[in-house]
Amino acid sequence: MEIITKPKSVLKKFMDVRSRSEEICKPLEIEDYVVQPIVDVSPPKWHLGHTTWFFETFILLPNFPSYEVFDPQYNFVFNSYYETIGARVIRTDRGNLSRPSVSDVYRYRKYVDEKMTEFLNSYHMNDAILPILELGLNHEQQHQELLITDIKYILGHNPLFPAYKKEIKENQNISGEKRMLHFSEGIYEIGFDAPAFCFDNEMGKHKVYLNDFAISDHLVTNGEYLEFMEAGGYSDFKYWHADGWNWVKENDAQSPLYWHKIDGKWMHYTLSGLQEVDPDEELCHINFYEASAYAAWRGMRLPTEQEWEAASSCFSWGKRWEWTNSAYLPYPGFKKEAGAVGEYNGKFMVNQMVLRGASVATPPGHSRHTYRNFFQPELKWQFSGIRLAK
C-alpha cells in the first residue's frame, strides 16, 4: 500500500477499504454471518465488528474529543488478542454471539465510518496519526482475506456445499514447461526498505549469505499432488516430520482440505461450489506438514523464506500463499512497538512457519515480495500451496 498523505486521498482510501469488507459479505445469508465451525475460523459478523473496533479504539477514542463510544460492551466483544486493551470474549466463543445482531454490527460500522469521516476532515487529524491509520487499513485488508477464507470454510463444511458466488474464479491452470531456476551462492539483501507501508516484521533490511540453490518457476499442481497420494504418501512415515506424522495419524489425513472422493472421482469444494479436481490447476489448502512431505517424496525441499525473496522477481507469484522451510522469527534489530500496537506481530514469533507471496483472496494492493505471512504448521484453511526447491 502506498503511503497516504493528502486529506482527500486519506478519506477515499479509508472508504474504499471499508466498503470492500461489506462487498465481500453481500452474497451471504444472515445465518452465514454467525457460524464458527472451528476455533481458527471466525464468524463474518465478528470480522466486520472487530475491524470497526480497531478504528474506534486506536484512532477515535484517543484523538477525537467529541467521540462517544457506540456501545461500551463492544470492546469486550470485538477485541481480538490485545491484552493491553483489556478483557475479551475468548476466541472459541465468537460463534456463540447471537447478539449483537448482524444489523447491530452494520449500524456500528456506519456509525464509526461517519465519525471517522468527521475526524479525517477535522483539525484533529494530523500527520502523527497517519501510521496508525495505515496500520488500521492494512489490518482490515488482512481481515478481508480472512473473511474469504473463513466464508469458504463455513460453506465448504455445510453438507449441501453451497456456492459463495457462481461466477468466482479461484483456480487457474498451469501450462508450459516447468523449470528450476538456479541461483549462485552469495550475499543477498532481504527485508523492506521503501517509502511505503509495511508491517514491522518486514523491517530491517539486512544481508544474508545463501548457498547455491534452485527453485521452481511453477507451483505444484493438483495432478502432481495426486501422484503423491496415489503412491501412498499419506501412509509412509519416512516423508514426514515426527509432528507431521502424528498429525496424519491423529486426523486420518488422506488429502488436501475440501477434497472428497465421490463415486470414484476426486471432487473439491470451491467458492463456486463442488467441482471435479482439475489435475492442471494449482494445488491449494495444504499445510506445512503436507508441503514438506510432498517435497521430500519428490526428492526436493521447500525454499527458505530468504531464498524465496531473493528469487521472487524471477517467477510469477500471488495465487497461493507458499510455505517456506523457515520458522517465523524476528529480523536483526527487530523491536516491538510500545503499547497495544506492539502486540501486532512480535508476540507470535514462536511455533509458526513463514509463508510468502499472496493468494487469490489477498486484496488488491496488499501484496509485496517482502510480506511475511505466518501460521502454525497444521493449518491449511488459507489458500496455501507448494513451490519446490533444492
Secondary structure, DSSP 8 states (H G I E B T S, - for coil): -B---SHHHHHHHHHHHHHHHHHHHTT--GGGGS--SSTT---HHHHHHHHHHHHIIIIIHHH-TT---S-TTHHHHH--S-GGG-----GGGGGG---S-HHHHHHHHHHHHHHHHHHHTSTT--GGGHHHHHHHHHHHHHHHHHHHHHHHHHHHTSTT---S-TT-----B--S---EEEE-SEEEEESB-SSB---GGGBS-EEEEE-SEEEESS--BHHHHHHHHHTTGGG-GGGS-HHHHHHHHHHT--SSTTEEEETTEEEEEETTEEEE--TTBB--S--HHHHHHHHHHTT-B---HHHHHHHGGGS---SSEEEEEEE----TT----SSGGGGSSGGG-SS-EEEEE--TTS-TT---TT--EEE-TT---SSEE---B-
